[in-house]
Amino acid sequence: MLPHRKRPGLSLLGVLALCLLILSACGGSTPSQGDNSNPLAGSSPTQAPSGDLAQQQSTDNPDDVLKYWTSDKMLSAINADLLDAGNRELIQQAADSIKDTAGQTIQGQNPTGSLPNIPPMAPQDLQDLLQQIAQLNGQQGSTGTQTSASLLGAFSQAQPTASYSYPLSTVGKVFFVSGGRNFVCSGTSINSPNKSLVDTAGHCLYDHEHNGGWSRNWIFCPMYSNGNTPVGCWTANYFYTSSSWVKNGDFESDYGLVVVHPRSSGRLVNRVGGVGWAYNYSPKQSFHAYGYPAAKPFNGQTMKSCSGTSTVWKYNNGTMDMSIPCNMTGGSSGGPWLVKISGGWYVNGHNDFTWSKYPGRMFSPYYGNAWYKLYTKVANASPGGTVNR
């Protein structure tokens, strides 16, 4: 058992780490709508304190990183959420520390948040991506009947479902090394001026609980499926998360953004597209979550999804998380929560942790001012030199 945290009102965070996508221990049960009997008297959403940002440039050689990740290593990597399995505090201490505000619309039924000047962006070379997808599906090549419109077909749907159509072409699997072991998470490509940005969870970049520090050999593989990486993988140049995660392991600040090196085939967003990003929207809305759950009953080899209307949770200090019904397990951490705004798909949360007290629910930090500050710090960061492979 780790010492209790000193931060007022947040002793439950260690308890949440009990299932921080230890999803391996807590996930996989039948989705539940949770306990809606305890609405909290409302106010406007309170974001996690923005504080200072934590950043680190990767010291790994990108070519060596790509060589490191053989198919065998990818298949045998374990879900990263086991990193936090040792952080256990008394569950009873959490009983009154977090409250369900389900049934209350904090900012109204219609989101009234903020959008950036940069909209979602589809892949630039759609036909090339179609060819890659055809090969992944075991076809000889494009059928000739597939068009750019078909690749973008999911864009107009109520929920994206075509695994290799935009915007799901932006979702991928994350591989990295921590403490000498190979781990997996999930992530998504988001549009930015540098066209090289991956959104994920902070604990997929920095191991707070076991002094593992920053990850090594970190790569992002869009559209990963059963050991196949149809458009290749991108290596990390810069890691960014919140100081609150690095210093305290605060899950309401468990944000992560990675700037990745360009490849000879192009920058990440140009190749697979990038979803938009939104912040300060209502925490109670309909989300579609995606990721690569690797703990039972899943094996991490294919993309999975779940959807639902979010429940809002407040900590004693006023900060906030969200949850949706979801049975994804460890390895899905960092996978996007997408919302549809004005016809486009935006990331507005991510798979972060589960809690045994409320099985069948997935939690996410609220994407408010703290996440916005992180994004604006990272959006123009240099992706570094091109990896010639």
N, C-alpha and C positions, 0 to 999 in steps of 0.2 A: 504494500500500500504506500502510495506517495504522500508526502506531507500535504496538508490542506493548503489551498491557494489563499493568499492574503487579500485578494481583491474583493471588496465588499459585495455581498449578494451573489457571488459567482462560484460558490463552493460546488455547485452542481456540475460545473464543467468537467471536473474530473470524472464524475459519474457518467456524463455523456461520453467521455472517452472510453468508458467500458464498452460502448457500442460504436465508437467513432468508426463508422463503417467497419468496426470489428464486424462489420456486416457479416463476417464469416460466422460469428456467434449469434448475431441477432437477426439477420436477414432471412429471407426465404419463407416467411410465414404468410398466411393468407392476408391480403391487404385489408386494412380496417379503416373505418372513418374516424377512429379515435374517440376521445371523450369530449363531447361538445357541451357539457353541462356547466362549465365554469367560465363564462365570458368575463373578460376583464373590462372594467370601465375604460372608455376609449380616450385616446389623444392621438395626435399625429404620430407617424412612425418615428422611432428613435433609432438612429443608426449606431453601429459600434463606433467608439471613439476613433477618429482618423489617426491620430498619433503620427509617429514617424514611420517611414517605409523602410523595409529591410531589403537589400539587394545584394547580389553576388554574381560576378562574371564566372562562367564556367572556365575551368583550367584544363579541360580535356581537349585533346586533338579531335576535331570532328571526324576525320577519316578513321582514326582508331576506334571511335565510338561506334561508327557504323559497322566496322569489321567485328567488333566485340559481339554485337547482337546477332548471333546465328539463329537459324530457325529453332534449333534445339533449346537454346537459352530462352527464346521467347516463349516457347511452349511450356517450359518448366518454371518460369518466373511465378512468384506467389503474390497474392494481393497485398498491397502496401498497407492496408488498414491494420494488419497484424502488428505494425510498428507501435501502435498505441494501446495494444492489449494490456500492457502492464500498468496503465494509469487507472487505478481503481480506488474510489473513495466510498464511504458508506452511502448506500442507496437511499437510506432514510433521510439523509441530509438534503437530498434533492426533492423530497416530496412537496415541500412548500416553496421551492425556489424557482419553479417555472410554472407558468399558468397558460392554459389553453384559451385563446380568444376567438375560437371558432364561432361563426355566426355573426361576428361583428365585422363590418366593412370599415376599415380605419380611414381610407381615403375615398370611399364611395365605390360603387360597383364599376364605374368606368375609370380605368387607370388615368391618372393625371400627372404622370411623372415627366422625365426629361429624356430627350433623344439627342444624340450627337449630330454633328453636321455630316458624318460619314454613314451612309446607309448600308444595308447588307449588300454583298457583292457576289454574284455568281462566278464560277470559274471562267477565266478568259478563253481557254482553248477547250471548248465543250466537246468538239469532235474527238480530240485526242483522249479526253477523259472517257468518252463513250467507248473508244477502242480498248482502253485499259480495263473498263468494266466488263466488256464482252469477253476478254481474255480471262478475267477472274472467274466468270461464270462458265468457263469451259467451252466458249464458242470460238470459231475460227477467226472471227472478226466482226465488225459492225455489220448488221443485216442490211443496211441501206435504208431501212424504213425508220430507224431511230433518228430522231432529229433533236436539235437544241431544245425545242419545246418539250420533248418527252423527258429530257434530262431535268428540266425545270418543272415537271409536272407536279411534284409534291409541293411546290411553292404556293399553289393556289388551294391546296387542300386544308381542311380543318385541322388535320394532324399529319405531319410528314410520316410516310410509312415505307416509301421505296428506299431500300437500304443504301443504294449507291446513287440516288438522285440528290441534287442540291435541295434543301440545305443539309441533308444527312451526309453528304460527301465531306462536310466539315468536321464530322465527329470521328475520333480515332482513339487508339490505345496508346498509353504512355508506358514506357519501360525505363527503369533506372536502377542504380545500385546504391544501397545504403548499408553501412556496416558490413560490407563484403558480401551481401546477399542480393539477388535479383528480384525486383518487385515490379508490380503493374498498377496502373491507375487508368483513368480516362481523361479526355480533354476535348476541346473544340477550337477550331480556327475561327478567329473573329476579325472583322475588318478593321483596319487601322492605317494611318499614313505609311507605316513601314511594311505593311502587307506581310508581316512575319510574326504574328502574335497568337499564342495559345492560351486559352483560359482553362484553369484547372483548380484543384484545391491546394491550399498552402501546405498541407501535410504530404502532398505528392512532390514537394520541392525541398522541404526542410523537416527533419526528424527532431521534433522538440523533446519528446519524452525520454529518448534513450541516448541523448547526446550524439546522435548520428550526424548532426549538422546538415549541410547542403548536400543534395544528391549528386551522384557522379554518373557518367555514361547515360545521360538523360536523352531520350528520343521520343518523338511523336509520330505515330504511323496512322494517317487518315484511312478510313475504310478498311482497317485490318479485318481479316476473316480467315480463321483456321490456318494461321501461319502465313497467309498471303498478305503482302503489302503492295497493292496494285499500282500506287503512285510513289512508292518509296517512303522513306522516313526522314524527318528533319531533326537536326541536333540543336541542343541549347547553346545560346550565346550568353544570355543574361537571365537570371532568376529574380523575381520580385514577389514579395509577400508583405504582410503587415508585421510591424514590430510586436504587436500584441500576440501574434501567433508565435513568433520566434522566442519572445521573452516569457510568455505566460501560457501558451497553448490554448488561447481563447478561441473557441470554435465559432463564435459569432464574428470573428475577424479572420477566419480560415480561408482567406483569398489567395489565389496564386495566378501569376501571369508569367509566361516565358517567351522571350524573344528568341526566335530560332534562326539559324544560318540559312541563307539562300542555298539552293542546289543548282547544279548546272541546268536542270530542267525548268527552274524558275523559283520565285518566291512562293511561300506556302499559300497565301490567299489567291494569288494569280492561278495557281494550279488546281486547288480544290474549292475555292470560294471562301467567303467569310461571312458568318452571320453578323447581324448588327448587335449593338449593345444598348441597354437602357438602364436607367437608375432612378431611384426615388418614385417608382411606380407603386401602386397599391400592393401590399404583401398578400392580399387575398384575391387571387385570380386563377385562371385555368393555366396549368403548366403541362408541358410534355417533356419528360425527362428521358435521357439516353445515356448509355454507358456500356461497359464490358464487365459485368459481374463475374467474378472468378471463384467465389466461394459457393459451396453447395447451396442449391441444386444446380448451379450453373458451372461452366468450365472456362469462361473468359474468352472463348474463341469466336464468338459472334456478338454483334451489337444487340442489346435488348432495350426495351422501353417501358414506360408506365406513364399514366396521365391522371390528373385529378385537380380539383379545386383546393387551393392551399388553405391550411389552418395556420394561424399566427400565434407565436409563442413569445412571451416577454420574460426576461430575466428580472431579478429584483432590482438591478441597477437601471432598468429601462431599455436596455438593448434588446435585440429581437432576432429571432430565427423564423423560418417558415417550414411547413411540412406538407407532404402530399401522400396519399395512399400509394405504396410502392413496395414490391417484394425483391428489388435488386439487392445484391449482396456485395461483399468486399471485392474491390477491383473496379467498381463503378464510380468510385470517388473521383470528382472532378468533371464527370460527364455533365453536359449542359441541361439546364432547365430552359426550354424555349417557350416564348410567348409570341403571339401574332399581333402586330401593331401596324395598322394602315397597310395591310397586305403583305408585309414583310416579316421575316422571322428574326427575333432578337433573343440573345441570351440575357436572362434576368435572375439567374440562380444556378446552383450546381449541386450534384449529389455530394453530401458531406459526411453525415453520420446517421446512425439509427439508435434507438433507445429501447431497451428491453421492457420498460414500463408501458410503451406504446408500440407493440410489435406491428409490423406491416406498414410502417410509415418511414419515409425518407425525409431528412432535414437538410436545409440549406441556410447559409447566412443570407441576410437581407442585403440586396444590392442597392446601397444608398450612397451617401456622400463619401464614405470611406473607400468603397470600391471605385467610385468615380475618380477620387484622388489618385488611386493606384493606377487606373487606366491612363489618365492624362500624363502620368510620370513615364509610362512605358511606351505609349503609342508611337512616339517618334524616336525611340532608342535605336541605335544602330544594330542591324542584324549581323554585322560582321562580314567576314570574307565568304566567298562562295565555295561550297563543297563540290568538287568536280566529280560527282558520281550520281 
